[in-house]
Amino acid sequence: MGKMNLSETEREELMSIQRSRTMAVGQVRRARLILLLDEGASRAAIMAELHCDSRFITTWQTRFA
């Protein structure tokens, strides 16, 4: 799977969202997805970690890009 090529600012913001205890669960999950994609995680690994399907991954990968 291709990397997202995040800027340092984007990465820091997504990591902040991921650590947040006050953000909506959906936002945290999407932030984690983008970070996993940027790390080069496989689709199967992402689906196992986030308990999602490939449509979720494709949708948010496309929207973020």
All heavy atoms as TSV, in Angstrom:
chain	resi	resn	atom	element	x	y	z
A	1	MET	N	N	0.843	-1.175	0.000
A	1	MET	CA	C	0.000	0.000	0.000
A	1	MET	C	C	0.889	1.239	0.000
A	1	MET	O	O	1.888	1.283	0.685
A	1	MET	CB	C	-0.866	-0.039	1.263
A	1	MET	CG	C	-2.159	0.651	1.112
A	1	MET	SD	S	-3.172	0.388	2.581
A	1	MET	CE	C	-4.494	-0.425	1.769
A	2	GLY	N	N	0.499	2.262	-0.757
A	2	GLY	CA	C	1.319	3.452	-0.850
A	2	GLY	C	C	1.270	4.311	0.394
A	2	GLY	O	O	0.260	4.352	1.085
A	3	LYS	N	N	2.376	4.977	0.644
A	3	LYS	CA	C	2.426	5.871	1.798
A	3	LYS	C	C	1.650	7.144	1.492
A	3	LYS	O	O	1.472	7.513	0.344
A	3	LYS	CB	C	3.876	6.204	2.118
A	3	LYS	CG	C	4.657	5.006	2.621
A	3	LYS	CD	C	6.028	5.415	3.023
A	3	LYS	CE	C	6.019	5.399	4.518
A	3	LYS	NZ	N	7.198	5.870	5.137
A	4	MET	N	N	1.225	7.801	2.539
A	4	MET	CA	C	0.439	9.024	2.393
A	4	MET	C	C	1.324	10.263	2.206
A	4	MET	O	O	0.848	11.291	1.782
A	4	MET	CB	C	-0.451	9.224	3.622
A	4	MET	CG	C	-1.509	8.157	3.807
A	4	MET	SD	S	-2.711	8.089	2.487
A	4	MET	CE	C	-3.572	9.621	2.708
A	5	ASN	N	N	2.601	10.171	2.536
A	5	ASN	CA	C	3.531	11.296	2.426
A	5	ASN	C	C	3.036	12.524	3.184
A	5	ASN	O	O	2.867	13.602	2.626
A	5	ASN	CB	C	3.809	11.643	0.960
A	5	ASN	CG	C	4.492	10.520	0.237
A	5	ASN	OD1	O	5.372	9.857	0.784
A	5	ASN	ND2	N	4.085	10.264	-0.996
A	6	LEU	N	N	2.794	12.337	4.466
A	6	LEU	CA	C	2.320	13.422	5.316
A	6	LEU	C	C	3.438	14.419	5.597
A	6	LEU	O	O	4.601	14.042	5.737
A	6	LEU	CB	C	1.837	12.861	6.659
A	6	LEU	CG	C	0.669	11.896	6.632
A	6	LEU	CD1	C	0.427	11.344	8.034
A	6	LEU	CD2	C	-0.579	12.557	6.103
A	7	SER	N	N	3.057	15.678	5.719
A	7	SER	CA	C	4.016	16.676	6.165
A	7	SER	C	C	4.192	16.500	7.671
A	7	SER	O	O	3.378	15.846	8.332
A	7	SER	CB	C	3.507	18.087	5.852
A	7	SER	OG	O	2.403	18.402	6.672
A	8	GLU	N	N	5.218	17.086	8.209
A	8	GLU	CA	C	5.461	16.985	9.647
A	8	GLU	C	C	4.304	17.593	10.440
A	8	GLU	O	O	3.887	17.059	11.456
A	8	GLU	CB	C	6.784	17.671	10.017
A	8	GLU	CG	C	7.241	17.392	11.421
A	8	GLU	CD	C	7.464	15.907	11.711
A	8	GLU	OE1	O	7.920	15.171	10.832
A	8	GLU	OE2	O	7.147	15.489	12.846
A	9	THR	N	N	3.765	18.688	9.951
A	9	THR	CA	C	2.641	19.346	10.610
A	9	THR	C	C	1.405	18.446	10.613
A	9	THR	O	O	0.728	18.310	11.640
A	9	THR	CB	C	2.302	20.680	9.907
A	9	THR	OG1	O	3.469	21.491	9.869
A	9	THR	CG2	C	1.184	21.412	10.609
A	10	GLU	N	N	1.116	17.824	9.468
A	10	GLU	CA	C	-0.037	16.922	9.381
A	10	GLU	C	C	0.132	15.740	10.332
A	10	GLU	O	O	-0.793	15.360	11.040
A	10	GLU	CB	C	-0.208	16.397	7.959
A	10	GLU	CG	C	-0.680	17.431	6.971
A	10	GLU	CD	C	-0.651	16.939	5.548
A	10	GLU	OE1	O	0.268	16.166	5.178
A	10	GLU	OE2	O	-1.552	17.335	4.786
A	11	ARG	N	N	1.343	15.180	10.333
A	11	ARG	CA	C	1.619	14.035	11.206
A	11	ARG	C	C	1.424	14.417	12.675
A	11	ARG	O	O	0.795	13.687	13.434
A	11	ARG	CB	C	3.038	13.528	10.980
A	11	ARG	CG	C	3.427	12.399	11.908
A	11	ARG	CD	C	4.774	11.837	11.529
A	11	ARG	NE	N	4.659	10.832	10.518
A	11	ARG	CZ	C	4.152	9.621	10.709
A	11	ARG	NH1	N	3.699	9.294	11.875
A	11	ARG	NH2	N	4.082	8.755	9.751
A	12	GLU	N	N	1.952	15.558	13.088
A	12	GLU	CA	C	1.812	16.006	14.482
A	12	GLU	C	C	0.343	16.219	14.844
A	12	GLU	O	O	-0.095	15.842	15.940
A	12	GLU	CB	C	2.597	17.298	14.707
A	12	GLU	CG	C	4.097	17.086	14.730
A	12	GLU	CD	C	4.868	18.389	14.803
A	12	GLU	OE1	O	4.245	19.455	15.052
A	12	GLU	OE2	O	6.079	18.348	14.613
A	13	GLU	N	N	-0.432	16.812	13.937
A	13	GLU	CA	C	-1.847	17.057	14.201
A	13	GLU	C	C	-2.611	15.735	14.336
A	13	GLU	O	O	-3.427	15.570	15.249
A	13	GLU	CB	C	-2.451	17.892	13.076
A	13	GLU	CG	C	-3.875	18.294	13.335
A	13	GLU	CD	C	-4.416	19.239	12.269
A	13	GLU	OE1	O	-3.627	19.892	11.572
A	13	GLU	OE2	O	-5.654	19.298	12.154
A	14	LEU	N	N	-2.335	14.779	13.445
A	14	LEU	CA	C	-3.000	13.473	13.513
A	14	LEU	C	C	-2.606	12.711	14.772
A	14	LEU	O	O	-3.447	12.054	15.391
A	14	LEU	CB	C	-2.679	12.653	12.263
A	14	LEU	CG	C	-3.336	13.139	10.977
A	14	LEU	CD1	C	-2.726	12.444	9.764
A	14	LEU	CD2	C	-4.836	12.948	11.020
A	15	MET	N	N	-1.360	12.823	15.177
A	15	MET	CA	C	-0.921	12.155	16.400
A	15	MET	C	C	-1.595	12.781	17.619
A	15	MET	O	O	-1.951	12.081	18.566
A	15	MET	CB	C	0.598	12.193	16.515
A	15	MET	CG	C	1.270	11.287	15.487
A	15	MET	SD	S	3.052	11.346	15.521
A	15	MET	CE	C	3.363	10.348	16.950
A	16	SER	N	N	-1.789	14.093	17.584
A	16	SER	CA	C	-2.479	14.780	18.671
A	16	SER	C	C	-3.933	14.317	18.762
A	16	SER	O	O	-4.449	14.064	19.851
A	16	SER	CB	C	-2.411	16.289	18.447
A	16	SER	OG	O	-3.168	16.959	19.407
A	17	ILE	N	N	-4.584	14.196	17.607
A	17	ILE	CA	C	-5.972	13.713	17.575
A	17	ILE	C	C	-6.030	12.289	18.117
A	17	ILE	O	O	-6.911	11.952	18.909
A	17	ILE	CB	C	-6.539	13.771	16.140
A	17	ILE	CG1	C	-6.723	15.223	15.710
A	17	ILE	CG2	C	-7.857	13.004	16.041
A	17	ILE	CD1	C	-7.040	15.398	14.234
A	18	GLN	N	N	-5.090	11.469	17.700
A	18	GLN	CA	C	-5.058	10.069	18.131
A	18	GLN	C	C	-4.930	9.933	19.649
A	18	GLN	O	O	-5.522	9.051	20.249
A	18	GLN	CB	C	-3.894	9.363	17.438
A	18	GLN	CG	C	-3.723	7.921	17.825
A	18	GLN	CD	C	-2.521	7.322	17.150
A	18	GLN	OE1	O	-2.454	7.297	15.940
A	18	GLN	NE2	N	-1.582	6.857	17.922
A	19	ARG	N	N	-4.171	10.827	20.268
A	19	ARG	CA	C	-3.960	10.775	21.714
A	19	ARG	C	C	-5.074	11.442	22.511
A	19	ARG	O	O	-5.168	11.261	23.726
A	19	ARG	CB	C	-2.640	11.456	22.073
A	19	ARG	CG	C	-1.415	10.701	21.658
A	19	ARG	CD	C	-0.161	11.343	22.211
A	19	ARG	NE	N	-0.018	12.737	21.833
A	19	ARG	CZ	C	0.671	13.180	20.788
A	19	ARG	NH1	N	1.303	12.334	20.013
A	19	ARG	NH2	N	0.750	14.461	20.527
A	20	SER	N	N	-5.912	12.209	21.838
A	20	SER	CA	C	-6.944	12.993	22.516
A	20	SER	C	C	-7.961	12.119	23.239
A	20	SER	O	O	-8.371	11.074	22.754
A	20	SER	CB	C	-7.676	13.872	21.499
A	20	SER	OG	O	-8.725	14.561	22.131
A	21	ARG	N	N	-8.363	12.572	24.396
A	21	ARG	CA	C	-9.402	11.884	25.154
A	21	ARG	C	C	-10.746	12.594	25.010
A	21	ARG	O	O	-11.740	12.136	25.545
A	21	ARG	CB	C	-9.016	11.806	26.627
A	21	ARG	CG	C	-7.811	10.919	26.863
A	21	ARG	CD	C	-7.680	10.634	28.337
A	21	ARG	NE	N	-6.708	9.616	28.620
A	21	ARG	CZ	C	-6.977	8.309	28.654
A	21	ARG	NH1	N	-8.169	7.879	28.376
A	21	ARG	NH2	N	-6.039	7.454	28.959
A	22	THR	N	N	-10.749	13.723	24.304
A	22	THR	CA	C	-11.994	14.484	24.164
A	22	THR	C	C	-12.530	14.484	22.732
A	22	THR	O	O	-13.656	14.910	22.519
A	22	THR	CB	C	-11.794	15.931	24.625
A	22	THR	OG1	O	-10.769	16.534	23.851
A	22	THR	CG2	C	-11.444	15.989	26.102
A	23	MET	N	N	-11.755	14.031	21.775
A	23	MET	CA	C	-12.201	13.979	20.374
A	23	MET	C	C	-13.222	12.859	20.199
A	23	MET	O	O	-13.207	11.878	20.933
A	23	MET	CB	C	-11.025	13.692	19.437
A	23	MET	CG	C	-10.122	14.841	19.219
A	23	MET	SD	S	-10.852	15.920	17.996
A	23	MET	CE	C	-9.520	17.039	17.763
A	24	ALA	N	N	-14.045	13.007	19.194
A	24	ALA	CA	C	-15.011	11.961	18.859
A	24	ALA	C	C	-14.263	10.695	18.427
A	24	ALA	O	O	-13.207	10.776	17.799
A	24	ALA	CB	C	-15.918	12.427	17.735
A	25	VAL	N	N	-14.815	9.557	18.778
A	25	VAL	CA	C	-14.178	8.268	18.473
A	25	VAL	C	C	-13.920	8.121	16.982
A	25	VAL	O	O	-12.868	7.625	16.569
A	25	VAL	CB	C	-15.049	7.100	18.996
A	25	VAL	CG1	C	-14.506	5.771	18.544
A	25	VAL	CG2	C	-15.155	7.157	20.499
A	26	GLY	N	N	-14.852	8.572	16.159
A	26	GLY	CA	C	-14.694	8.465	14.708
A	26	GLY	C	C	-13.500	9.250	14.205
A	26	GLY	O	O	-12.758	8.785	13.335
A	27	GLN	N	N	-13.288	10.429	14.749
A	27	GLN	CA	C	-12.138	11.244	14.345
A	27	GLN	C	C	-10.828	10.576	14.744
A	27	GLN	O	O	-9.867	10.602	13.983
A	27	GLN	CB	C	-12.224	12.633	14.976
A	27	GLN	CG	C	-13.273	13.507	14.357
A	27	GLN	CD	C	-13.301	14.858	15.025
A	27	GLN	OE1	O	-13.544	14.961	16.223
A	27	GLN	NE2	N	-13.069	15.889	14.247
A	28	VAL	N	N	-10.792	10.017	15.930
A	28	VAL	CA	C	-9.588	9.340	16.407
A	28	VAL	C	C	-9.289	8.137	15.519
A	28	VAL	O	O	-8.146	7.900	15.127
A	28	VAL	CB	C	-9.744	8.915	17.886
A	28	VAL	CG1	C	-8.578	8.062	18.332
A	28	VAL	CG2	C	-9.897	10.141	18.774
A	29	ARG	N	N	-10.324	7.397	15.169
A	29	ARG	CA	C	-10.159	6.210	14.317
A	29	ARG	C	C	-9.642	6.606	12.932
A	29	ARG	O	O	-8.761	5.951	12.378
A	29	ARG	CB	C	-11.506	5.501	14.197
A	29	ARG	CG	C	-11.453	4.180	13.499
A	29	ARG	CD	C	-12.828	3.531	13.560
A	29	ARG	NE	N	-12.798	2.192	13.039
A	29	ARG	CZ	C	-13.764	1.670	12.321
A	29	ARG	NH1	N	-14.858	2.366	12.062
A	29	ARG	NH2	N	-13.683	0.444	11.874
A	30	ARG	N	N	-10.175	7.681	12.366
A	30	ARG	CA	C	-9.708	8.133	11.054
A	30	ARG	C	C	-8.266	8.628	11.124
A	30	ARG	O	O	-7.471	8.367	10.220
A	30	ARG	CB	C	-10.637	9.213	10.518
A	30	ARG	CG	C	-11.979	8.655	10.092
A	30	ARG	CD	C	-12.847	9.676	9.394
A	30	ARG	NE	N	-13.290	10.762	10.246
A	30	ARG	CZ	C	-14.395	10.729	10.982
A	30	ARG	NH1	N	-15.163	9.667	10.985
A	30	ARG	NH2	N	-14.738	11.778	11.716
A	31	ALA	N	N	-7.914	9.323	12.189
A	31	ALA	CA	C	-6.536	9.784	12.351
A	31	ALA	C	C	-5.590	8.592	12.423
A	31	ALA	O	O	-4.532	8.581	11.787
A	31	ALA	CB	C	-6.402	10.647	13.602
A	32	ARG	N	N	-5.975	7.568	13.180
A	32	ARG	CA	C	-5.155	6.361	13.297
A	32	ARG	C	C	-5.014	5.677	11.941
A	32	ARG	O	O	-3.937	5.208	11.584
A	32	ARG	CB	C	-5.778	5.398	14.320
A	32	ARG	CG	C	-4.983	4.145	14.512
A	32	ARG	CD	C	-3.681	4.434	15.255
A	32	ARG	NE	N	-2.877	3.237	15.338
A	32	ARG	CZ	C	-1.582	3.188	15.096
A	32	ARG	NH1	N	-0.909	4.284	14.817
A	32	ARG	NH2	N	-0.916	2.075	15.179
A	33	LEU	N	N	-6.090	5.640	11.169
A	33	LEU	CA	C	-6.051	5.048	9.833
A	33	LEU	C	C	-5.027	5.747	8.949
A	33	LEU	O	O	-4.183	5.104	8.330
A	33	LEU	CB	C	-7.432	5.119	9.176
A	33	LEU	CG	C	-7.472	4.797	7.684
A	33	LEU	CD1	C	-7.097	3.343	7.427
A	33	LEU	CD2	C	-8.816	5.128	7.099
A	34	ILE	N	N	-5.077	7.067	8.910
A	34	ILE	CA	C	-4.152	7.823	8.058
A	34	ILE	C	C	-2.714	7.614	8.514
A	34	ILE	O	O	-1.808	7.449	7.698
A	34	ILE	CB	C	-4.524	9.326	8.041
A	34	ILE	CG1	C	-5.939	9.527	7.480
A	34	ILE	CG2	C	-3.501	10.127	7.240
A	34	ILE	CD1	C	-6.177	8.977	6.092
A	35	LEU	N	N	-2.484	7.581	9.820
A	35	LEU	CA	C	-1.133	7.338	10.328
A	35	LEU	C	C	-0.647	5.938	9.949
A	35	LEU	O	O	0.510	5.761	9.574
A	35	LEU	CB	C	-1.087	7.537	11.846
A	35	LEU	CG	C	-1.211	8.994	12.303
A	35	LEU	CD1	C	-1.442	9.062	13.798
A	35	LEU	CD2	C	0.033	9.777	11.908
A	36	LEU	N	N	-1.522	4.948	10.040
A	36	LEU	CA	C	-1.143	3.588	9.643
A	36	LEU	C	C	-0.826	3.521	8.151
A	36	LEU	O	O	0.145	2.866	7.737
A	36	LEU	CB	C	-2.252	2.595	9.990
A	36	LEU	CG	C	-2.407	2.259	11.463
A	36	LEU	CD1	C	-3.708	1.493	11.695
A	36	LEU	CD2	C	-1.220	1.451	11.959
A	37	LEU	N	N	-1.621	4.200	7.341
A	37	LEU	CA	C	-1.350	4.230	5.907
A	37	LEU	C	C	0.000	4.890	5.634
A	37	LEU	O	O	0.762	4.428	4.790
A	37	LEU	CB	C	-2.462	4.981	5.168
A	37	LEU	CG	C	-3.800	4.253	5.051
A	37	LEU	CD1	C	-4.878	5.215	4.538
A	37	LEU	CD2	C	-3.679	3.043	4.142
A	38	ASP	N	N	0.287	5.960	6.352
A	38	ASP	CA	C	1.557	6.658	6.164
A	38	ASP	C	C	2.741	5.787	6.583
A	38	ASP	O	O	3.817	5.887	6.000
A	38	ASP	CB	C	1.574	7.969	6.941
A	38	ASP	CG	C	2.783	8.817	6.598
A	38	ASP	OD1	O	2.953	9.129	5.397
A	38	ASP	OD2	O	3.552	9.148	7.509
A	39	GLU	N	N	2.530	4.931	7.572
A	39	GLU	CA	C	3.596	4.026	8.012
A	39	GLU	C	C	3.794	2.865	7.044
A	39	GLU	O	O	4.742	2.098	7.179
A	39	GLU	CB	C	3.269	3.476	9.401
A	39	GLU	CG	C	3.306	4.522	10.489
A	39	GLU	CD	C	2.699	4.043	11.796
A	39	GLU	OE1	O	2.341	2.843	11.898
A	39	GLU	OE2	O	2.573	4.868	12.713
A	40	GLY	N	N	2.865	2.717	6.089
A	40	GLY	CA	C	2.981	1.649	5.109
A	40	GLY	C	C	2.372	0.332	5.560
A	40	GLY	O	O	2.700	-0.725	5.015
A	41	ALA	N	N	1.476	0.381	6.530
A	41	ALA	CA	C	0.831	-0.836	7.019
A	41	ALA	C	C	-0.006	-1.461	5.916
A	41	ALA	O	O	-0.577	-0.757	5.076
A	41	ALA	CB	C	-0.045	-0.519	8.225
A	42	SER	N	N	-0.100	-2.767	5.920
A	42	SER	CA	C	-0.894	-3.469	4.913
A	42	SER	C	C	-2.385	-3.283	5.198
A	42	SER	O	O	-2.789	-3.006	6.329
A	42	SER	CB	C	-0.563	-4.959	4.911
A	42	SER	OG	O	-1.061	-5.567	6.085
A	43	ARG	N	N	-3.172	-3.470	4.166
A	43	ARG	CA	C	-4.629	-3.352	4.301
A	43	ARG	C	C	-5.154	-4.350	5.327
A	43	ARG	O	O	-5.995	-4.023	6.160
A	43	ARG	CB	C	-5.279	-3.573	2.944
A	43	ARG	CG	C	-6.746	-3.310	2.905
A	43	ARG	CD	C	-7.275	-3.347	1.483
A	43	ARG	NE	N	-6.822	-2.215	0.707
A	43	ARG	CZ	C	-7.536	-1.107	0.520
A	43	ARG	NH1	N	-8.733	-1.005	1.027
A	43	ARG	NH2	N	-7.055	-0.104	-0.187
A	44	ALA	N	N	-4.626	-5.574	5.298
A	44	ALA	CA	C	-5.059	-6.604	6.247
A	44	ALA	C	C	-4.723	-6.206	7.688
A	44	ALA	O	O	-5.530	-6.398	8.597
A	44	ALA	CB	C	-4.413	-7.941	5.905
A	45	ALA	N	N	-3.543	-5.635	7.894
A	45	ALA	CA	C	-3.134	-5.212	9.239
A	45	ALA	C	C	-4.028	-4.080	9.744
A	45	ALA	O	O	-4.423	-4.065	10.915
A	45	ALA	CB	C	-1.676	-4.768	9.229
A	46	ILE	N	N	-4.370	-3.157	8.858
A	46	ILE	CA	C	-5.237	-2.041	9.241
A	46	ILE	C	C	-6.629	-2.549	9.581
A	46	ILE	O	O	-7.214	-2.153	10.592
A	46	ILE	CB	C	-5.303	-0.986	8.113
A	46	ILE	CG1	C	-3.932	-0.330	7.938
A	46	ILE	CG2	C	-6.371	0.063	8.415
A	46	ILE	CD1	C	-3.821	0.552	6.718
A	47	MET	N	N	-7.160	-3.454	8.755
A	47	MET	CA	C	-8.496	-3.997	9.013
A	47	MET	C	C	-8.531	-4.740	10.343
A	47	MET	O	O	-9.500	-4.640	11.090
A	47	MET	CB	C	-8.931	-4.915	7.869
A	47	MET	CG	C	-9.246	-4.137	6.605
A	47	MET	SD	S	-10.023	-5.065	5.250
A	47	MET	CE	C	-9.043	-6.513	5.103
A	48	ALA	N	N	-7.462	-5.447	10.667
A	48	ALA	CA	C	-7.404	-6.178	11.932
A	48	ALA	C	C	-7.299	-5.220	13.118
A	48	ALA	O	O	-7.968	-5.411	14.141
A	48	ALA	CB	C	-6.223	-7.137	11.932
A	49	GLU	N	N	-6.486	-4.179	12.991
A	49	GLU	CA	C	-6.286	-3.257	14.114
A	49	GLU	C	C	-7.496	-2.363	14.366
A	49	GLU	O	O	-7.877	-2.118	15.510
A	49	GLU	CB	C	-5.057	-2.383	13.876
A	49	GLU	CG	C	-4.770	-1.480	15.049
A	49	GLU	CD	C	-3.409	-0.823	14.992
A	49	GLU	OE1	O	-2.483	-1.387	14.379
A	49	GLU	OE2	O	-3.281	0.258	15.592
A	50	LEU	N	N	-8.104	-1.873	13.296
A	50	LEU	CA	C	-9.210	-0.927	13.447
A	50	LEU	C	C	-10.584	-1.594	13.361
A	50	LEU	O	O	-11.601	-0.915	13.515
A	50	LEU	CB	C	-9.122	0.175	12.379
A	50	LEU	CG	C	-7.877	1.053	12.419
A	50	LEU	CD1	C	-7.920	2.085	11.304
A	50	LEU	CD2	C	-7.716	1.721	13.767
A	51	HIS	N	N	-10.614	-2.881	13.107
A	51	HIS	CA	C	-11.875	-3.617	12.980
A	51	HIS	C	C	-12.787	-2.943	11.962
A	51	HIS	O	O	-13.924	-2.564	12.268
A	51	HIS	CB	C	-12.585	-3.757	14.329
A	51	HIS	CG	C	-11.724	-4.366	15.378
A	51	HIS	ND1	N	-11.382	-5.694	15.370
A	51	HIS	CD2	C	-11.096	-3.825	16.442
A	51	HIS	CE1	C	-10.600	-5.947	16.398
A	51	HIS	NE2	N	-10.400	-4.818	17.065
A	52	CYS	N	N	-12.237	-2.752	10.754
A	52	CYS	CA	C	-12.991	-2.087	9.699
A	52	CYS	C	C	-12.913	-2.918	8.422
A	52	CYS	O	O	-12.197	-3.912	8.368
A	52	CYS	CB	C	-12.432	-0.692	9.462
A	52	CYS	SG	S	-10.728	-0.680	8.845
A	53	ASP	N	N	-13.628	-2.474	7.392
A	53	ASP	CA	C	-13.549	-3.158	6.117
A	53	ASP	C	C	-12.749	-2.317	5.124
A	53	ASP	O	O	-12.360	-1.189	5.414
A	53	ASP	CB	C	-14.935	-3.512	5.577
A	53	ASP	CG	C	-15.803	-2.286	5.322
A	53	ASP	OD1	O	-15.281	-1.163	5.297
A	53	ASP	OD2	O	-17.015	-2.467	5.148
A	54	SER	N	N	-12.515	-2.877	3.947
A	54	SER	CA	C	-11.675	-2.190	2.970
A	54	SER	C	C	-12.346	-0.931	2.423
A	54	SER	O	O	-11.656	0.000	2.012
A	54	SER	CB	C	-11.298	-3.129	1.833
A	54	SER	OG	O	-12.444	-3.567	1.151
A	55	ARG	N	N	-13.673	-0.869	2.437
A	55	ARG	CA	C	-14.365	0.341	1.965
A	55	ARG	C	C	-14.042	1.538	2.854
A	55	ARG	O	O	-13.853	2.657	2.361
A	55	ARG	CB	C	-15.872	0.132	1.923
A	55	ARG	CG	C	-16.321	-0.823	0.826
A	55	ARG	CD	C	-17.794	-1.058	0.896
A	55	ARG	NE	N	-18.067	-1.658	2.210
A	55	ARG	CZ	C	-19.258	-1.861	2.711
A	55	ARG	NH1	N	-20.323	-1.503	2.037
A	55	ARG	NH2	N	-19.423	-2.408	3.897
A	56	PHE	N	N	-13.974	1.317	4.163
A	56	PHE	CA	C	-13.618	2.381	5.105
A	56	PHE	C	C	-12.216	2.907	4.783
A	56	PHE	O	O	-11.997	4.123	4.719
A	56	PHE	CB	C	-13.669	1.841	6.539
A	56	PHE	CG	C	-13.234	2.833	7.586
A	56	PHE	CD1	C	-14.097	3.809	8.027
A	56	PHE	CD2	C	-11.967	2.761	8.141
A	56	PHE	CE1	C	-13.704	4.720	9.009
A	56	PHE	CE2	C	-11.564	3.662	9.119
A	56	PHE	CZ	C	-12.436	4.646	9.546
A	57	ILE	N	N	-11.299	2.001	4.556
A	57	ILE	CA	C	-9.919	2.386	4.257
A	57	ILE	C	C	-9.861	3.186	2.961
A	57	ILE	O	O	-9.271	4.265	2.909
A	57	ILE	CB	C	-9.008	1.142	4.169
A	57	ILE	CG1	C	-8.958	0.444	5.522
A	57	ILE	CG2	C	-7.606	1.528	3.691
A	57	ILE	CD1	C	-8.300	-0.926	5.493
A	58	THR	N	N	-10.481	2.666	1.915
A	58	THR	CA	C	-10.462	3.327	0.614
A	58	THR	C	C	-11.116	4.702	0.671
A	58	THR	O	O	-10.579	5.680	0.132
A	58	THR	CB	C	-11.166	2.456	-0.443
A	58	THR	OG1	O	-10.508	1.193	-0.503
A	58	THR	CG2	C	-11.139	3.108	-1.812
A	59	THR	N	N	-12.254	4.784	1.333
A	59	THR	CA	C	-12.974	6.055	1.438
A	59	THR	C	C	-12.108	7.131	2.085
A	59	THR	O	O	-11.955	8.227	1.543
A	59	THR	CB	C	-14.267	5.882	2.262
A	59	THR	OG1	O	-15.119	4.963	1.586
A	59	THR	CG2	C	-14.984	7.213	2.460
A	60	TRP	N	N	-11.521	6.823	3.222
A	60	TRP	CA	C	-10.759	7.850	3.935
A	60	TRP	C	C	-9.387	8.090	3.341
A	60	TRP	O	O	-8.871	9.209	3.420
A	60	TRP	CB	C	-10.719	7.534	5.434
A	60	TRP	CG	C	-12.068	7.777	6.002
A	60	TRP	CD1	C	-13.020	6.849	6.323
A	60	TRP	CD2	C	-12.681	9.053	6.210
A	60	TRP	NE1	N	-14.173	7.480	6.730
A	60	TRP	CE2	C	-13.992	8.830	6.668
A	60	TRP	CE3	C	-12.246	10.362	6.052
A	60	TRP	CZ2	C	-14.865	9.864	6.989
A	60	TRP	CZ3	C	-13.118	11.387	6.377
A	60	TRP	CH2	C	-14.403	11.136	6.829
A	61	GLN	N	N	-8.821	7.098	2.708
A	61	GLN	CA	C	-7.545	7.300	2.017
A	61	GLN	C	C	-7.766	8.296	0.862
A	61	GLN	O	O	-6.978	9.212	0.670
A	61	GLN	CB	C	-7.022	5.977	1.477
A	61	GLN	CG	C	-5.678	6.083	0.807
A	61	GLN	CD	C	-5.169	4.725	0.358
A	61	GLN	OE1	O	-5.944	3.793	0.142
A	61	GLN	NE2	N	-3.878	4.610	0.223
A	62	THR	N	N	-8.852	8.110	0.129
A	62	THR	CA	C	-9.166	8.993	-0.981
A	62	THR	C	C	-9.501	10.403	-0.504
A	62	THR	O	O	-9.025	11.376	-1.059
A	62	THR	CB	C	-10.356	8.427	-1.791
A	62	THR	OG1	O	-10.027	7.111	-2.224
A	62	THR	CG2	C	-10.689	9.291	-2.995
A	63	ARG	N	N	-10.316	10.502	0.538
A	63	ARG	CA	C	-10.687	11.821	1.054
A	63	ARG	C	C	-9.496	12.581	1.599
A	63	ARG	O	O	-9.399	13.792	1.430
A	63	ARG	CB	C	-11.752	11.686	2.143
A	63	ARG	CG	C	-13.095	11.323	1.603
A	63	ARG	CD	C	-14.132	11.283	2.683
A	63	ARG	NE	N	-15.383	10.766	2.164
A	63	ARG	CZ	C	-16.478	10.635	2.882
A	63	ARG	NH1	N	-16.477	10.969	4.163
A	63	ARG	NH2	N	-17.561	10.166	2.337
A	64	PHE	N	N	-8.588	11.884	2.264
A	64	PHE	CA	C	-7.443	12.574	2.839
A	64	PHE	C	C	-6.453	13.012	1.764
A	64	PHE	O	O	-5.856	14.068	1.857
A	64	PHE	CB	C	-6.733	11.712	3.876
A	64	PHE	CG	C	-5.765	12.500	4.704
A	64	PHE	CD1	C	-6.206	13.227	5.792
A	64	PHE	CD2	C	-4.423	12.540	4.383
A	64	PHE	CE1	C	-5.326	13.995	6.542
A	64	PHE	CE2	C	-3.535	13.281	5.137
A	64	PHE	CZ	C	-3.984	14.013	6.207
A	65	ALA	N	N	-6.303	12.169	0.747
A	65	ALA	CA	C	-5.363	12.500	-0.345
A	65	ALA	C	C	-5.862	13.698	-1.085
A	65	ALA	O	O	-5.172	14.594	-1.424
A	65	ALA	CB	C	-5.217	11.315	-1.275
